[in-house]
Amino acid sequence: MSNDIVKQFVNDVEGLLEELYQLNSFYLLNKYLKQKSNQEDNLNAMNKAPAFFNLTIHSFQYSSIMGLAKIFEPASRDSKSINNFLNFVESNHKKIFLNDSTTKKKLGRTLNIDESTIIKHKEKLCEVEPIVKNLLSWRDKSFAHNDKRYFKDREALGRDFPITYKEIENLIQLAAEILNTYQVGYNGNSTHIIPSNTYDVDKVINALRTI
């Protein structure tokens, strides 16, 4: 039974960090391409393949919003979210994190995980709840469903449920901080969620300038 709990913990923390890494890649590329398009020489280059860049920017925005919403959606029996994860750890932390010195040394553990750790993280999630509600509204009213109020007026979605780049970045950083705390506490490993090759798209834009 204890082995099953540990296996689920490892699968969940690794799976959520992998999803976070991927959605952060989408988010960073979406933001970067939009910033690039604000510069005339870059926009002229991108307009040599307008369908590609327009669809790419839209797809990256869709993937980042949907992915982040999955991470932060409320806990439910059939989902894997950070809320489900914290509930699971709260119920099983004594079986997952044996804080005796021999076990810690064997697994490379550098943090003690106890109930106070989980309480602190749940408090941080409560602090960002208004932002999460706006994020979920974007998903539910536009990205996953065609809400009739916003179907022909996408800009109204941003007015009614405002969310900024900084707020999205804060959510991504918070999720990384929480998940990495438990991964480090379990085996001493930390997952870096910023890809090293995110801005390879510059090579494409530079090549288009020469055409």
C-alpha positions in Angstrom: 0.0 0.0 0.0 2.8 2.4 0.9 4.6 1.6 -2.3 1.5 2.5 -4.3 1.2 5.8 -2.5 4.8 6.7 -3.3 4.5 5.6 -6.9 1.4 7.8 -7.3 3.3 10.7 -5.7 6.2 10.3 -8.1 4.0 10.0 -11.1 1.9 13.0 -10.1 4.8 15.4 -9.3 6.7 14.4 -12.4 3.7 14.6 -14.6 2.6 18.0 -13.4 6.1 19.4 -13.7 6.3 18.1 -17.3 2.9 19.8 -18.1 4.1 23.0 -16.5 7.3 22.9 -18.5 5.4 22.4 -21.7 2.7 25.1 -21.1 5.5 27.5 -20.1 7.1 26.9 -23.4 3.9 27.8 -25.2 3.4 30.9 -23.0 6.9 32.2 -23.5 6.7 31.7 -27.3 3.3 33.4 -27.5 4.5 36.4 -25.6 7.8 36.6 -27.5 6.2 36.4 -30.9 3.7 39.1 -30.0 6.6 41.3 -28.8 8.5 40.7 -32.0 5.5 41.7 -34.1 5.6 45.1 -32.5 8.9 45.9 -34.2 8.5 46.9 -37.9 11.4 44.9 -39.3 10.3 41.8 -37.5 6.6 42.3 -38.5 7.6 42.7 -42.1 9.5 39.4 -41.9 6.7 37.6 -40.2 4.2 39.0 -42.8 6.0 36.9 -45.4 4.3 33.9 -43.8 1.3 35.6 -42.1 -0.9 32.5 -41.9 1.9 30.5 -40.2 2.6 33.2 -37.6 -1.0 34.1 -36.9 -2.0 30.5 -36.4 1.2 29.8 -34.3 0.6 32.7 -32.0 -3.1 31.7 -31.5 -2.2 28.1 -30.9 0.5 29.0 -28.3 -2.0 31.2 -26.5 -4.6 28.5 -26.5 -2.2 25.8 -25.3 -0.8 27.9 -22.5 -4.2 29.0 -21.2 -5.7 25.5 -21.4 -2.6 24.0 -19.8 -2.4 26.4 -16.9 -6.1 26.1 -16.3 -5.6 22.3 -16.0 -2.9 22.8 -13.4 -4.9 25.2 -11.3 -8.5 23.9 -11.7 -10.3 22.9 -8.5 -9.8 19.5 -7.0 -12.0 16.8 -8.4 -12.0 13.0 -8.2 -11.2 12.5 -11.9 -8.5 15.2 -12.4 -4.8 15.8 -11.8 -4.3 19.3 -10.7 -2.1 21.0 -8.1 -5.1 21.1 -5.7 -5.6 17.3 -6.1 -1.9 16.9 -5.6 -1.8 18.9 -2.3 -4.8 17.0 -1.0 -3.1 13.7 -1.8 0.2 14.8 -0.1 -1.7 16.1 2.9 -3.3 12.7 3.4 -0.1 10.7 2.8 2.9 12.9 3.6 4.1 10.7 6.5 4.3 7.7 4.1 6.0 9.6 1.4 8.5 11.7 3.3 10.4 9.7 5.9 12.5 12.4 7.5 14.9 10.2 9.3 18.6 10.9 8.5 19.3 7.5 6.9 16.4 7.8 4.4 17.2 11.5 3.6 20.9 10.7 2.9 20.0 7.7 0.7 17.5 9.6 -1.5 19.4 12.9 -1.5 16.6 14.7 0.4 17.4 18.3 1.4 14.1 19.4 2.9 11.7 18.2 5.6 8.1 18.0 4.4 5.4 18.1 7.0 1.9 19.3 7.4 3.0 23.0 7.8 4.5 22.8 4.3 1.2 21.9 2.8 -0.7 24.5 4.8 1.6 27.2 3.6 1.1 26.2 -0.1 -2.7 26.0 0.3 -2.6 29.5 1.7 -0.6 30.7 -1.3 -3.2 29.2 -3.6 -5.9 31.0 -1.7 -4.1 34.3 -2.3 -4.1 33.8 -6.1 -7.7 32.5 -6.2 -9.1 35.7 -7.9 -6.5 35.4 -10.7 -7.3 31.6 -11.1 -11.0 32.4 -11.4 -10.3 34.8 -14.2 -8.0 32.2 -15.9 -10.7 29.5 -15.6 -13.3 32.0 -17.0 -11.1 32.5 -20.1 -11.0 28.7 -20.5 -14.7 28.1 -19.9 -16.1 31.0 -21.8 -13.9 31.1 -24.8 -11.2 28.5 -25.1 -13.2 25.3 -24.2 -16.7 26.6 -24.9 -18.3 29.3 -27.0 -20.1 31.4 -24.5 -22.7 33.5 -26.4 -21.7 36.6 -24.4 -18.2 36.5 -25.8 -18.6 34.6 -29.1 -18.5 37.8 -31.2 -16.7 40.0 -28.7 -13.5 38.4 -27.5 -12.3 41.7 -26.1 -15.1 41.8 -23.6 -13.6 38.7 -22.0 -10.5 40.6 -21.2 -12.5 43.5 -19.7 -14.8 41.2 -17.6 -12.0 38.8 -16.5 -8.7 40.7 -16.7 -5.5 38.8 -16.5 -2.0 40.1 -17.2 1.2 38.6 -18.4 2.7 39.2 -15.0 -0.2 37.4 -13.3 0.1 34.4 -15.6 3.9 34.3 -15.0 3.3 34.5 -11.2 0.9 31.5 -11.5 3.5 29.5 -13.4 6.3 30.4 -10.9 4.0 29.5 -8.0 3.2 26.1 -9.4 6.9 25.5 -10.1 7.8 26.5 -6.5 5.2 24.3 -5.0 5.8 21.2 -7.1 9.6 21.5 -6.8 9.4 21.8 -3.0 8.0 18.3 -2.9 10.3 16.9 -5.5 13.3 18.3 -3.7 11.9 17.0 -0.4 11.5 13.6 -1.9 14.7 13.0 -3.9 16.7 16.3 -3.9 15.9 17.0 -7.5 14.6 20.2 -8.9 13.0 20.7 -12.4 13.8 23.9 -14.3 10.7 24.9 -16.2 12.3 27.4 -18.6 13.4 25.7 -21.9 16.9 26.7 -23.2 15.7 26.8 -26.8 12.5 28.8 -26.5 13.8 31.6 -28.7 15.1 29.5 -31.6 12.3 31.2 -33.6 14.7 34.1 -34.1 16.5 31.9 -36.6 13.2 31.6 -38.6 12.5 35.4 -38.5 16.1 36.2 -39.4 15.9 33.9 -42.4 12.7 35.5 -43.6 14.4 38.9 -43.6 16.7 37.7 -46.3 13.9 36.6 -48.7 
